[in-house]
Amino acid sequence: MSFRFNFVVNNEEDNNAVVEDTKKYIQGSELIPNNEVKTLQIIGETISIPNSNVKMFKRNVSDIKFEIASNEEDGDNMIATAVLQQTDIIPGVYEGGLKTWECSVDLVKYLSELSNDNFENKSILELGCGSALPGVYCLTRGANVDFQDYNQEILSLVTIPNVLINTVNTPTKNSIAKNGTFETELNFSNIDSSKTRFWYGDWDSLNDLFQSQNRRYDVILTSETIYSIEYHERLYKIIKNSLNDHGVVYIAAKANYFGCSGSLYQFLDLVEKDKKFSIEVVYTYSDFIRREIVKLQLL
Ligand SMILES: C[S@@+](CC[C@H](N)C(=O)[O-])C[C@H]1O[C@@H](n2cnc3c(N)ncnc32)[C@H](O)[C@@H]1O
């Protein structure tokens, strides 16, 4: 099977997407940054969140692609395949975490308008984090944040670098060029494991792992993760089972994903039928494709 994954993506990031189906399924597990013993020379860039004072840093996508291409020889590297084929997603193999999708920027903007009570010492989980700007933003406001991506490689290439350059390794003013880019060396052992943890694998098996550890969060964030109807039930299950009784869920998504099987309304239909959550649309942006943030709370 092949199809076109028709997200609208940020500026420089390409939008091609030829996809092959495979039956692989990545088992849930924790990635411990300290075990990686990794130093990494990276190029970062500054992100200004529109209509807000928030500035964040993220690893430059070309720099990530360069690292992937340099290590292409290393075994069965499906992420390298996705990059070389300029593919947004390979279902069940690579689920698109390399780039920063528009709704994650919407979610940061929305979160930046909330008071500090929503963050300080709260436990937060970002599901399908990729470049993880929403979760990283919460970390900078005093929350404890767990990050989850389907691919372990995305955590190492993108998520952990983004955590570091927004927390312990923020660039100095002098090190940032006029165009907002900077170079820095990161050491994975600088991750504060008392504040943040990293999980990879499929939501179905992570749900089992989280349940076995009785893992619960005050806030669950997720952006651009409902594009495939095949994943709706497992995403809903891990959300429902991992939320504290008084917890809040924020789902940022486009109303429709052309060429893909899932839409926001199909996902909300599933939630509504279960009658466990209240559903409130808290943010709408209408452009070529409508983008929304939906807040769920247990009834
Ligand atoms: C399009 S990316 C969005 C990345 C990021 N949230 C953003 O908005 O920039 C979709 C994300 O959902 C996650 N994902 C998709 N299907 C998944 C599955 N079955 N199990 C676990 N994670 C999945 C992947 O980790 C991927 O990073």
Ligand as a Chemical Component Dictionary entry (heavy atoms), coordinates in Angstrom:
data_LIG
# 
_chem_comp.id                   LIG 
_chem_comp.type                 NON-POLYMER 
_chem_comp.pdbx_formal_charge   0 
_chem_comp.three_letter_code    LIG 
# 
loop_
_chem_comp_atom.comp_id 
_chem_comp_atom.atom_id 
_chem_comp_atom.alt_atom_id 
_chem_comp_atom.type_symbol 
_chem_comp_atom.charge 
_chem_comp_atom.model_Cartn_x 
_chem_comp_atom.model_Cartn_y 
_chem_comp_atom.model_Cartn_z 
_chem_comp_atom.pdbx_ordinal 
LIG C1  C1  C 0  3.077 13.495 13.077 1  
LIG S1  S1  S 1  4.063 13.093 14.426 2  
LIG C2  C2  C 0  3.734 14.465 15.488 3  
LIG C3  C3  C 0  4.934 14.812 16.312 4  
LIG C4  C4  C 0  4.746 15.978 17.293 5  
LIG N1  N1  N 0  3.738 15.678 18.274 6  
LIG C5  C5  C 0  4.413 17.263 16.593 7  
LIG O1  O1  O 0  3.236 17.664 16.596 8  
LIG O2  O2  O -1 5.321 17.884 16.052 9  
LIG C6  C6  C 0  3.107 11.790 15.161 10 
LIG C7  C7  C 0  3.719 11.229 16.439 11 
LIG O3  O3  O 0  2.825 10.246 16.965 12 
LIG C8  C8  C 0  3.553 9.149  17.477 13 
LIG N2  N2  N 0  2.837 7.910  17.142 14 
LIG C9  C9  C 0  2.087 7.677  16.049 15 
LIG N3  N3  N 0  1.563 6.459  16.099 16 
LIG C10 C10 C 0  1.977 5.898  17.260 17 
LIG C11 C11 C 0  1.748 4.634  17.886 18 
LIG N4  N4  N 0  0.978 3.695  17.316 19 
LIG N5  N5  N 0  2.319 4.399  19.076 20 
LIG C12 C12 C 0  3.089 5.337  19.652 21 
LIG N6  N6  N 0  3.356 6.547  19.117 22 
LIG C13 C13 C 0  2.796 6.815  17.925 23 
LIG C14 C14 C 0  4.920 9.186  16.883 24 
LIG O4  O4  O 0  5.787 9.107  17.936 25 
LIG C15 C15 C 0  5.040 10.551 16.204 26 
LIG O5  O5  O 0  6.057 11.299 16.778 27 
# 
loop_
_chem_comp_bond.comp_id 
_chem_comp_bond.atom_id_1 
_chem_comp_bond.atom_id_2 
_chem_comp_bond.value_order 
_chem_comp_bond.pdbx_ordinal 
LIG C1  S1  SING 1  
LIG S1  C2  SING 2  
LIG S1  C6  SING 3  
LIG C2  C3  SING 4  
LIG C3  C4  SING 5  
LIG C4  N1  SING 6  
LIG C4  C5  SING 7  
LIG C5  O1  DOUB 8  
LIG C5  O2  SING 9  
LIG C6  C7  SING 10 
LIG C7  O3  SING 11 
LIG C7  C15 SING 12 
LIG O3  C8  SING 13 
LIG C8  N2  SING 14 
LIG C8  C14 SING 15 
LIG N2  C9  SING 16 
LIG N2  C13 SING 17 
LIG C9  N3  DOUB 18 
LIG N3  C10 SING 19 
LIG C10 C11 SING 20 
LIG C10 C13 DOUB 21 
LIG C11 N4  SING 22 
LIG C11 N5  DOUB 23 
LIG N5  C12 SING 24 
LIG C12 N6  DOUB 25 
LIG N6  C13 SING 26 
LIG C14 O4  SING 27 
LIG C14 C15 SING 28 
LIG C15 O5  SING 29 
# 
